[in-house]
């Protein structure tokens, strides 16, 4: 019996202290002031000098100290000076006053769309873009201001989205102070088009043509894979479905749609493999891979995240091409030093921290764990496939926890399932990008070959995101990150002991046996004979009204984005929707429209008299045409009947102007369709987002507004008349509101008024999906997974 191969996992640590010192010095300078970078750099140099003096007979320690001395002096000098230039820049000094400025700048990055929280807004197209630019000349109020820093431009999407890095443009607008701790000196809000745009470099124009060509080729695929493939290949998520984007985040797969060292390593690694099969030497292979890397960096753009990924990928490829064991860690440390010195703003960038931590985890932990698994009889390929995502999760979880305030518990499993198809999809997408302009037929074939891989990734992300407890909330910021690091470190140390491992396994099995049957096998949801459910869709509305026919229900509004309303309908077992009512056309009510049609038959879409915002009306009309369902308008006085359910249209009493330019947000809210539903649980008054004027109209025109259940207007905002709430006399008040929203919803005075009227108030941000259930004493409330509650507090 042959012995198992022993993998040498030792690493050269000599450059690590220098990299950490340089990083920490830049971090201190950005957070505390340039003087902190000087102090940290000099402290590192002093420590290095002492080590050099004491460790005369230890050459490796002396080498590490020499590098630390050099990097300490570099941090105290050029790095600190760079931070000082940005912190004392002339534009930064005047930006807080908000004066008008005129700049001549060079575009540094491709414009990025500014997406709003609402899905409908995103589908309609972003209204603004943000792009970084380097200042050539600047004047404020007609006076020249010395500046050579970097500014952020907020500009209209229509005129600025096509700009390319390297173009010179003139801009005017009010200045704003920068946010965050980086090297940005000011933010400029631009209203008009770019002035006197210069030509872009030829390679940037060529890369833009290739990116556009890939999007055109992907039109032969269904919408979701067509939006995902450019994200996998180029990090371009402009066409990615918001539902898929959110599912990738929840499932811990968001890194696949951002260009990272993994993307670049896949592409360049494919080139290396091909050249190795042709028996070419390592030097020629490394040169060809480096050329491929440079071309790919130009293709995806020169953003800091891309450059960071390029350096990380070059590190991995260089170690692979040279065949030097143990060279990955010093190369990573060298890359950290180069990146921080070249751009000190990297020190506070979460993406930079994630890249460094992930690469370090793959270098230090994954080989050891894979070797340990192989020694225990696990096949080598499977051992590596398990060790790599586990190591990446362990070292990046503290950073992600501090950044997002949550931890994905399914990311290890989803990454294991996704890993086999990422490389083929990426390679096929790159080949399609390169061949499409010259041979469109071959490009389409390559895109079709990448379609199954993209569908598999979407399937993995969707099921991972729907898993119970997929994401666990966690304290955010530095405290949360350090706490997560302490917990994970403790678990790793404890797992080194056999008895502790056995105890942890028993605890995991116990948790699964207790919670999985409760959450998955017998969730107790929906409650029996439910009459209506207020779906938890975040900061928006979505209400489901049951009919007497199982699986058939009326839906009123669809929430701000797809996904939540789809999952709510799945939980309720709804597969037929005779009527889908959109109370009005704001994003938080129509954003999930497309997902309502997923696997369901919809009879018609009903709207009120409002046609604003204009883009939202066009989107709803286009979706109705695409799904081949009629689009009808509801008017006050109409009566609609289904078995076990009837609807009376009460409003709007005031019909707004059809001219979109004459309608603001309040006018659109007041044009909401108001319905009174008669159900086995009593009457429900569904009010959309009606505000003071519309509520007054209802009070004046309708003698009896009473309803046992009130869908509180406008997410419980302060724009509710106490007399209107008193006229309804609700026993239950449902508030659909998003957790942590910035609108101040629900308002305390509105909640106090409802409580004083004797209503039991529920909130989706606290209670989740909320069902109204018939009860002999009146309407009862059931929260998802909880027993029904009494009708009054």
C-alpha positions in Angstrom: 0.0 0.0 0.0 1.6 3.3 -1.1 1.8 6.2 1.2 -0.3 9.3 0.6 1.6 12.3 -0.9 2.7 14.9 1.6 1.9 18.4 0.5 4.3 21.1 1.6 2.1 23.9 3.0 4.9 26.0 4.5 5.0 29.6 3.4 7.7 32.3 3.4 6.5 35.0 5.9 9.3 37.5 5.5 7.2 40.1 3.5 4.1 39.8 5.7 5.1 42.3 8.5 6.0 44.9 5.9 2.7 44.5 4.1 0.7 44.8 7.3 2.7 47.8 8.4 2.2 49.6 5.1 -1.5 48.8 5.2 -2.1 49.9 8.8 -0.1 53.1 8.2 -2.3 54.1 5.2 -5.4 53.1 7.2 -4.4 55.3 10.1 -3.6 58.2 7.8 -7.0 58.0 6.1 -9.0 57.6 9.3 -7.1 59.9 11.6 -5.1 62.2 9.4 -1.9 62.2 7.4 0.2 62.7 10.5 -1.0 59.2 11.7 0.5 57.6 8.6 3.8 59.4 9.4 3.8 58.2 13.0 2.9 54.6 12.1 5.5 54.4 9.4 8.3 55.8 11.6 7.2 53.4 14.4 7.6 50.5 12.0 11.0 51.7 10.9 12.2 52.0 14.5 11.0 48.5 15.3 12.7 47.2 12.1 15.9 49.0 13.1 15.9 47.4 16.6 15.4 43.9 15.0 18.2 44.5 12.6 20.5 45.4 15.5 19.5 42.5 17.7 19.1 39.6 15.1 22.6 39.7 13.6 22.8 35.9 13.3 19.3 35.2 11.9 19.4 36.1 8.2 15.8 35.5 7.5 14.7 37.7 10.4 17.1 40.4 9.2 15.7 40.2 5.7 12.1 40.7 7.0 13.3 43.6 9.1 15.0 45.2 6.2 11.9 45.1 4.1 9.9 46.4 7.0 12.3 49.3 7.4 12.0 50.2 3.8 8.2 50.0 3.8 7.9 52.0 7.1 10.0 54.8 5.6 7.9 54.6 2.4 4.6 54.9 4.5 6.0 57.8 6.5 7.1 59.6 3.3 5.3 59.2 -0.1 2.2 57.5 1.2 1.6 60.0 4.0 2.4 62.9 1.5 -0.2 61.5 -0.9 -2.8 61.4 1.9 -1.9 64.9 3.0 -2.3 66.2 -0.6 -5.8 64.9 -0.7 -6.8 66.0 2.8 -5.5 69.5 2.2 -6.6 69.9 -1.5 -8.1 73.2 -2.5 -11.4 71.8 -3.6 -11.9 69.9 -0.3 -11.4 73.1 1.6 -14.3 74.9 -0.1 -16.6 71.9 -0.9 -18.4 72.1 2.5 -19.8 75.5 1.5 -21.5 74.1 -1.7 -20.2 76.7 -4.2 -20.6 76.4 -8.0 -17.4 75.1 -9.6 -16.1 74.6 -13.2 -13.6 71.7 -13.7 -11.7 70.2 -16.5 -11.2 66.5 -15.6 -10.0 63.2 -17.0 -12.5 60.3 -16.6 -10.8 57.6 -14.5 -13.5 54.9 -14.5 -16.5 53.8 -16.5 -19.8 55.5 -15.3 -21.8 53.3 -12.9 -25.6 53.6 -12.7 -27.0 54.9 -9.5 -29.8 52.4 -8.7 -32.7 53.3 -6.4 -34.1 50.9 -3.9 -37.3 50.3 -5.9 -37.2 47.5 -8.5 -39.4 49.5 -10.8 -37.0 52.4 -10.8 -34.3 50.0 -11.7 -36.2 48.5 -14.5 -37.1 51.9 -15.9 -33.4 52.7 -16.0 -31.2 54.6 -13.6 -31.5 58.4 -13.8 -28.0 59.2 -12.7 -24.5 57.8 -13.0 -21.5 58.2 -10.7 -17.9 58.3 -12.1 -14.5 59.1 -10.7 -12.4 61.7 -12.5 -9.0 63.3 -11.9 -8.9 67.1 -11.8 -6.8 69.0 -14.4 -8.0 72.5 -13.7 -10.6 74.0 -11.3 -12.3 77.3 -10.6 -14.8 78.1 -7.9 -17.0 81.2 -8.3 -14.7 82.2 -11.1 -11.5 82.0 -9.1 -8.8 79.4 -9.9 -8.4 76.8 -7.2 -5.2 74.6 -7.0 -6.2 71.0 -7.2 -4.9 67.8 -8.6 -7.2 65.4 -6.6 -9.9 63.0 -7.6 -13.6 64.0 -7.6 -16.8 62.0 -7.9 -19.3 63.2 -10.5 -23.0 62.7 -10.1 -24.4 63.2 -13.6 -27.5 62.4 -15.8 -27.4 58.9 -17.2 -28.6 59.9 -20.7 -25.6 62.2 -21.5 -22.9 60.6 -19.4 -23.3 56.8 -19.6 -21.4 56.5 -22.8 -18.2 58.2 -21.6 -15.0 56.1 -21.5 -11.9 56.2 -19.2 -9.3 58.5 -20.6 -11.6 61.2 -22.0 -11.2 64.8 -21.0 -14.4 66.7 -20.3 -15.5 70.1 -18.8 -18.1 70.0 -16.0 -19.9 72.6 -14.0 -22.1 72.3 -10.9 -22.3 72.7 -7.2 -19.6 71.1 -5.0 -20.4 68.8 -2.1 -18.0 67.4 0.5 -16.9 63.8 0.1 -18.1 61.0 2.2 -16.0 58.2 3.5 -12.3 58.0 4.3 -10.6 57.8 0.9 -8.7 60.2 -1.4 -11.8 61.8 -3.0 -11.5 65.6 -2.5 -15.1 66.6 -3.5 -18.3 65.5 -5.1 -19.7 67.5 -8.1 -23.4 67.4 -9.0 -23.7 67.8 -12.8 -26.9 68.9 -14.4 -26.0 69.1 -18.1 -24.0 67.2 -20.7 -20.2 66.9 -20.6 -18.5 69.9 -22.1 -15.9 69.7 -24.9 -15.4 65.9 -24.6 -12.0 64.7 -25.8 -11.4 61.4 -27.6 -11.1 58.2 -25.7 -8.0 56.0 -26.2 -8.5 53.5 -29.0 -8.2 50.5 -26.7 -11.0 51.8 -24.6 -13.2 52.3 -27.7 -12.4 48.7 -28.8 -13.2 47.3 -25.3 -16.6 49.2 -25.3 -17.5 47.7 -28.6 -16.7 44.2 -27.3 -18.8 44.7 -24.2 -21.8 45.9 -26.2 -21.4 43.0 -28.6 -21.7 40.5 -25.7 -24.9 42.1 -24.5 -26.3 41.9 -28.1 -25.3 38.2 -28.3 -27.0 37.4 -25.0 -30.3 38.6 -26.3 -30.9 35.1 -27.7 -31.1 33.8 -24.1 -34.0 34.2 -21.6 -33.9 37.3 -19.6 -32.3 36.0 -16.4 -29.3 34.1 -18.0 -28.9 36.9 -20.5 -28.4 39.4 -17.7 -26.2 37.1 -15.6 -23.6 36.1 -18.3 -22.1 39.6 -18.8 -21.9 39.8 -15.0 -19.9 36.5 -14.8 -17.6 37.5 -17.6 -17.2 41.3 -17.3 -18.7 42.2 -14.0 -21.3 44.1 -15.9 -24.6 43.7 -14.0 -26.5 46.5 -15.8 -28.9 43.9 -17.3 -29.1 41.6 -14.3 -32.5 41.0 -12.9 -32.8 42.6 -9.4 -34.3 39.4 -8.2 -31.3 37.3 -9.3 -29.0 40.0 -7.9 -30.6 39.9 -4.5 -30.6 36.0 -4.5 -26.9 36.0 -5.3 -26.2 38.3 -2.4 -28.3 36.2 0.0 -26.8 32.9 -1.1 -23.2 34.2 -0.8 -22.6 34.1 -4.6 -22.4 37.9 -5.2 -18.6 37.7 -5.8 -19.3 35.8 -9.0 -20.9 38.9 -10.6 -18.0 41.2 -9.7 -14.7 40.9 -11.5 -12.2 39.3 -9.1 -9.0 37.4 -9.0 -11.0 34.3 -9.6 -12.4 35.5 -12.9 -9.0 36.6 -14.1 -7.3 33.4 -12.9 -9.9 31.3 -14.8 -9.3 33.2 -18.1 -5.5 33.3 -17.8 -5.4 29.9 -16.3 -7.2 28.5 -19.4 -4.5 30.2 -21.6 -1.7 28.6 -19.4 -3.3 25.2 -19.6 -3.5 25.4 -23.4 0.1 26.5 -23.7 1.2 23.7 -21.3 -0.6 21.2 -23.4 1.3 22.5 -26.4 4.5 21.8 -24.4 5.7 25.5 -24.4 8.1 26.6 -21.7 7.1 28.3 -18.5 8.5 31.7 -19.5 6.6 31.8 -22.7 3.5 30.6 -20.9 3.8 33.3 -18.3 4.3 36.0 -21.0 1.2 34.9 -22.9 -0.9 34.7 -19.7 0.4 38.2 -18.7 -0.7 39.5 -22.1 -4.1 37.9 -21.7 -4.4 39.4 -18.3 -3.6 42.9 -19.5 -6.1 42.6 -22.3 -8.8 41.4 -19.9 -8.2 44.3 -17.6 -8.7 46.7 -20.5 -11.9 44.9 -21.5 -13.5 45.1 -18.0 -12.2 48.6 -17.2 -9.6 50.2 -15.0 -11.7 50.5 -11.8 -9.8 50.0 -8.5 -11.6 46.7 -7.9 -10.5 45.5 -11.3 -6.9 46.6 -10.8 -6.8 45.0 -7.4 -8.2 41.7 -8.9 -5.6 41.9 -11.7 -2.7 42.1 -9.2 -4.1 39.3 -7.2 -4.6 37.1 -10.3 -1.1 38.0 -11.5 0.3 36.9 -8.2 -1.4 33.5 -8.5 -0.5 33.0 -12.1 3.1 34.0 -11.5 3.5 31.4 -8.7 1.8 28.8 -10.9 3.9 29.6 -14.0 7.2 29.6 -12.1 6.3 26.4 -10.3 7.6 27.7 -7.0 6.1 26.2 -3.9 5.5 28.6 -1.0 5.8 31.7 -3.2 2.1 32.6 -3.1 2.2 34.3 0.3 5.2 36.6 -0.3 3.8 37.4 -3.7 0.5 38.4 -2.0 2.3 40.5 0.5 4.3 42.2 -2.3 1.0 42.9 -4.1 -0.5 44.5 -1.0 2.5 46.8 -0.7 2.4 47.8 -4.3 -1.3 48.5 -4.3 -1.4 50.5 -1.0 1.6 52.6 -2.1 0.1 53.2 -5.5 -3.3 54.0 -4.1 -3.5 54.5 -0.4 -7.3 54.6 -0.6 -7.2 50.8 -1.0 -6.5 50.6 2.8 -10.1 51.5 3.7 -11.7 49.6 0.8 -13.9 46.6 1.8 -13.3 44.9 -1.5 -9.5 45.2 -1.0 -9.8 43.6 2.5 -12.0 40.8 1.1 -9.6 40.1 -1.7 -6.6 40.0 0.6 -8.3 37.9 3.2 -9.7 35.4 0.6 -6.3 35.0 -1.1 -4.6 34.5 2.3 -7.2 32.0 3.3 -6.7 30.0 0.1 -2.9 30.1 0.6 -2.6 29.4 4.3 -5.7 27.3 5.2 -7.1 25.6 2.1 -4.0 23.4 1.4 -3.7 22.3 5.0 -7.4 21.4 5.2 -7.4 19.7 1.9 -4.3 17.6 2.9 -6.0 16.7 6.2 -9.1 15.5 4.3 -7.0 13.5 1.9 -5.2 11.8 4.7 -8.6 10.8 6.1 -9.6 9.1 2.8 -11.4 11.9 1.0 -10.7 12.0 -2.7 -8.3 14.8 -3.6 -10.6 16.7 -6.0 -13.5 16.6 -3.5 -11.2 17.6 -0.7 -10.0 20.7 -2.5 -13.6 21.5 -3.5 -14.6 21.5 0.1 -11.6 23.1 1.6 -11.4 26.1 -0.7 -15.0 27.6 -0.1 -14.8 26.7 3.6 -11.5 28.6 3.9 -12.8 31.5 1.9 -15.9 31.7 4.1 -13.9 31.5 7.3 -11.5 34.4 6.5 -14.0 36.7 4.8 -17.0 36.2 7.2 -15.7 38.8 9.7 -15.3 41.4 7.0 -18.7 40.7 5.5 -20.3 40.7 8.9 -18.9 44.1 9.8 -19.8 45.5 6.3 -23.3 44.1 5.9 -24.4 43.3 9.4 -25.3 39.7 8.4 -23.7 36.3 7.7 -24.7 33.9 5.0 -24.9 30.4 6.4 -25.4 28.7 3.1 -22.5 30.3 1.2 -20.2 27.3 1.7 -22.7 24.9 0.2 -23.8 27.2 -2.6 -20.2 27.9 -3.6 -19.4 24.2 -3.6 -22.4 23.6 -5.9 -21.5 26.6 -8.1 -17.8 25.9 -8.5 -17.9 23.3 -11.3 -19.7 25.6 -13.8 -18.1 29.0 -13.0 -14.9 28.3 -15.1 -16.8 26.9 -18.2 -19.3 29.8 -18.2 -16.5 32.4 -17.9 -14.4 30.9 -20.6 -17.3 30.5 -23.0 -18.4 34.0 -22.3 -15.0 35.5 -23.0 -14.7 33.5 -26.2 -18.1 34.7 -27.3 -17.1 38.3 -26.5 -13.9 38.0 -28.7 -15.5 36.1 -31.6 -18.9 37.8 -31.8 -17.8 40.9 -33.7 -16.0 38.8 -36.4 -18.2 35.7 -36.5 -21.7 36.4 -34.9 -22.9 32.8 -35.6 -20.1 31.3 -33.6 -20.6 33.9 -30.8 -24.3 32.9 -30.5 -23.3 29.2 -30.3 -20.9 29.9 -27.5 -23.5 31.9 -25.7 -26.0 29.0 -26.0 -23.3 26.7 -24.6 -22.9 29.0 -21.6 -26.7 29.1 -21.0 -27.0 25.8 -18.9 -24.2 26.9 -16.6 -25.8 30.3 -16.1 -29.2 28.6 -15.4 -27.5 26.3 -12.9 -26.0 29.2 -11.0 -29.4 30.9 -10.9 -31.0 27.7 -9.6 -28.4 27.3 -6.9 -28.7 31.0 -5.8 -32.5 30.8 -5.8 -32.7 27.7 -3.6 -29.9 28.9 -1.4 -31.6 32.2 -0.8 -34.9 30.5 0.1 -33.3 28.1 2.6 -34.6 28.8 6.2 -32.0 30.8 8.1 -29.9 31.4 5.0 -28.8 34.8 6.4 -28.3 35.5 10.1 -28.3 39.1 11.3 -25.1 40.2 13.0 -23.8 43.4 14.6 -22.3 45.7 12.0 -19.2 47.9 11.9 -15.9 47.2 13.6 -17.5 45.6 16.6 -19.4 43.1 14.6 -16.4 42.2 12.5 -14.2 41.7 15.5 -16.9 39.7 17.3 -17.3 37.4 14.2 -13.5 37.0 14.0 -13.4 36.0 17.7 -16.2 33.5 17.4 -14.8 31.9 14.2 -11.3 31.8 15.7 -12.6 30.1 18.8 -14.5 27.5 16.8 -11.4 26.7 14.7 -9.2 26.3 17.8 -11.9 24.3 19.6 -12.4 22.0 16.6 -8.7 20.9 16.9 -9.8 18.6 19.8 -11.6 15.4 19.0 -14.1 15.6 21.9 -15.0 19.2 21.0 -15.5 18.2 17.4 -17.9 15.5 18.5 -19.8 17.9 20.8 -20.1 20.4 17.9 -21.4 17.7 15.6 -24.0 16.7 18.2 -25.1 20.3 18.6 -25.4 20.8 14.8 -27.5 17.6 14.4 -29.6 18.7 17.4 -30.3 22.1 15.9 -31.2 20.5 12.5 -33.5 18.1 14.2 -35.2 20.8 16.2 -35.4 23.7 13.7 -35.6 22.1 10.3 -38.9 20.2 10.9 -40.4 23.4 12.4 -39.2 25.7 9.6 -39.4 23.4 6.6 -41.3 20.2 7.2 -44.1 21.6 9.3 -44.0 25.4 9.0 -47.7 25.8 10.1 -48.2 28.4 7.4 -50.5 29.5 6.0 -53.1 29.3 8.7 -56.2 27.3 7.9 -59.1 29.3 6.2 -57.0 32.5 5.9 -58.9 35.3 4.4 -56.2 37.8 3.6 -52.4 38.1 4.0 -50.2 41.2 4.2 -47.0 40.0 2.6 -43.7 41.1 4.1 -42.1 42.7 0.9 -40.0 45.3 2.6 -40.8 49.0 2.1 -43.9 48.5 -0.1 -47.3 46.9 -0.3 -48.5 43.4 -1.4 -51.8 42.0 -0.2 -53.4 38.6 -1.1 -57.1 38.1 -0.8 -58.3 34.5 -0.7 -61.3 33.2 -2.7 -63.3 30.1 -1.9 -61.4 28.2 -4.6 -58.1 26.7 -3.3 -55.1 28.1 -5.1 -57.0 31.1 -6.4 -56.6 34.6 -4.9 -56.7 38.3 -5.8 -53.5 40.2 -5.4 -53.3 44.0 -4.6 -49.9 45.5 -5.3 -46.6 43.6 -5.7 -44.0 45.3 -3.5 -40.8 47.1 -4.5 -38.9 44.2 -6.1 -39.4 40.7 -7.4 -38.7 37.8 -5.1 -40.5 38.6 -1.8 -44.0 38.7 -3.4 -43.2 35.5 -5.4 -42.1 33.7 -2.2 -45.2 34.9 -0.3 -47.5 33.6 -3.0 -45.6 30.3 -3.1 -46.0 29.9 0.7 -49.7 30.5 0.3 -50.0 28.0 -2.6 -51.5 30.6 -5.0 -51.2 29.6 -8.6 -54.2 31.4 -10.2 -54.8 35.1 -9.9 -58.1 36.2 -11.5 -57.2 39.9 -11.0 -54.0 41.7 -10.1 -54.7 45.2 -8.8 -52.0 47.9 -8.8 -53.3 50.7 -6.5 -51.0 53.2 -8.1 -47.8 53.3 -10.1 -45.1 54.1 -7.5 -42.1 51.7 -7.5 -42.9 50.2 -4.1 -46.2 48.9 -5.4 -45.3 47.7 -8.9 -41.7 46.5 -8.5 -42.5 42.8 -8.1 -44.9 42.8 -11.1 -42.9 40.3 -13.2 -42.5 37.8 -10.5 -46.2 37.5 -9.9 -46.4 35.8 -13.3 -43.8 33.1 -12.4 -45.6 29.8 -12.7 -49.1 31.5 -12.3 -52.0 32.3 -14.5 -53.2 35.9 -14.2 -56.5 36.9 -15.6 -56.1 40.7 -15.9 -54.1 43.7 -14.5 -56.3 46.4 -13.0 -55.2 50.0 -12.5 -56.7 53.3 -11.4 -57.0 56.5 -13.4 -53.4 57.6 -12.8 -50.8 57.3 -15.5 -47.8 58.7 -13.6 -44.9 58.3 -13.4 -44.9 57.9 -17.2 -42.1 55.3 -17.2 -44.0 53.2 -14.7 -47.1 53.3 -16.8 -45.1 52.2 -19.9 -43.5 49.4 -17.9 -46.9 48.1 -16.7 -48.4 48.3 -20.2 -45.4 46.5 -21.7 -45.6 43.7 -19.1 -49.3 43.3 -19.7 -48.7 43.0 -23.5 -45.8 40.6 -23.0 -47.9 38.4 -20.8 -50.9 38.7 -23.1 -53.3 39.7 -20.3 -55.8 42.6 -20.5 -55.1 45.9 -18.8 -58.3 47.4 -17.3 -59.2 50.5 -15.4 -61.2 50.5 -12.2 -63.7 53.3 -11.4 -65.5 54.2 -8.2 -68.8 52.4 -7.8 -67.7 49.2 -9.5 -68.5 45.9 -7.8 -66.5 42.7 -8.4 -67.4 39.2 -7.2 -65.7 35.8 -6.8 -66.7 32.8 -4.7 -66.1 33.8 -1.0 -64.8 37.3 -1.9 -66.2 40.6 -3.3 -64.6 44.0 -3.9 -66.2 47.4 -4.0 -64.2 50.2 -5.6 -64.5 53.3 -3.4 -61.8 55.6 -4.8 -60.1 57.6 -6.0 -62.9 60.2 -5.8 -60.6 62.8 -7.4 -59.3 62.0 -10.9 -55.8 63.6 -11.4 -54.7 65.2 -14.7 -53.3 62.7 -17.2 -50.3 65.0 -17.8 -47.4 63.4 -16.0 -45.6 66.7 -15.7 -48.3 68.0 -13.5 -48.2 65.2 -10.9 -46.0 65.1 -7.9 -45.6 62.2 -5.4 -48.5 63.4 -3.3 -50.8 63.6 -6.3 -49.9 60.1 -7.4 -50.5 58.8 -3.9 -53.9 60.4 -3.8 -54.8 58.7 -7.0 -54.5 55.3 -5.4 -57.3 52.8 -5.9 -59.3 52.3 -2.7 -61.0 48.9 -2.3 -63.3 47.5 0.4 -63.2 43.7 0.4 -65.9 41.5 2.0 -64.3 38.3 3.3 -65.3 35.5 5.8 -63.1 37.4 8.3 -65.0 40.7 7.8 -64.5 43.8 5.8 -61.0 45.0 4.7 -60.4 48.5 3.6 -57.4 48.7 1.3 -56.2 52.3 1.0 -53.0 52.2 -1.1 -51.1 55.3 -0.3 -53.9 57.9 0.0 -52.9 61.0 1.9 -54.9 63.8 3.5 -56.8 65.2 0.5 -57.9 61.8 -0.7 -58.9 60.7 2.8 -61.0 63.9 3.1 -62.7 63.1 -0.2 -63.6 59.6 1.0 -65.0 61.0 4.3 -67.1 63.5 2.3 -68.5 61.2 -0.3 -68.9 57.9 1.5 -71.3 57.6 4.4 -70.1 54.4 5.8 -66.3 53.7 5.7 -66.4 51.1 8.5 -64.2 48.0 8.1 -63.0 45.4 10.6 -59.5 45.5 9.1 -57.6 48.5 7.8 -54.6 48.4 5.5 -53.1 51.6 7.0 -52.5 54.2 4.3 -49.0 55.0 3.1 -47.1 52.6 5.3 -48.3 54.4 8.4 -47.0 57.8 7.5 -48.0 60.9 9.4 -50.3 62.0 6.5 -53.4 60.2 8.0 -56.4 62.1 9.2 -57.5 61.0 12.7 -61.1 61.6 11.6 -60.6 59.2 8.7 -59.1 56.5 11.0 -62.0 57.0 13.4 -64.5 56.6 10.6 -63.1 53.2 9.7 -63.2 52.0 13.3 -60.8 49.1 12.6 -60.3 46.3 15.0 -57.0 45.3 13.2 -54.7 47.7 11.5 -52.1 46.3 9.1 -48.9 48.3 8.4 -46.8 47.2 5.5 -43.3 48.8 6.1 -39.7 48.0 5.5 -37.3 47.4 8.4 -34.9 50.3 9.0 -36.5 52.5 6.3 -35.3 56.1 6.0 -38.8 57.6 5.6 -39.8 57.5 9.3 -42.5 55.0 8.6 -44.6 54.2 10.5 -45.2 57.5 12.3 -45.7 57.3 16.1 -48.7 59.7 16.0 -50.5 57.5 13.5 -49.8 54.3 15.6 -50.9 56.1 18.8 -54.2 57.1 17.1 -54.9 53.6 15.9 -54.1 52.2 19.4 -56.4 54.7 21.0 -59.2 53.6 18.7 -58.8 50.0 20.1 -57.1 48.6 16.9 -54.5 45.9 17.2 -51.6 47.1 15.0 -49.3 44.7 13.1 -46.2 45.6 11.2 -44.5 43.6 8.6 -41.1 44.8 9.6 -41.6 43.2 13.0 -44.2 40.5 12.4 -43.4 39.3 8.8 -46.2 37.9 6.7 -49.5 38.6 8.6 -52.7 36.7 7.9 -56.3 37.7 8.8 -58.3 34.7 9.9 -62.0 34.3 10.6 -62.9 33.9 14.3 -66.3 33.9 16.1 -65.2 37.0 18.0 -64.1 38.9 14.9 -61.0 38.9 12.7 -58.0 37.2 14.3 -54.3 37.7 13.4 -51.8 35.0 12.6 -48.1 35.7 12.1 -46.1 33.4 10.0 -45.1 30.4 12.1 -47.1 31.6 15.2 -50.5 30.8 16.5 -53.4 33.2 15.8 -53.7 36.1 18.2 -56.7 37.8 19.7 -58.4 40.6 17.8 -57.5 43.2 20.4 -54.4 43.9 22.6 
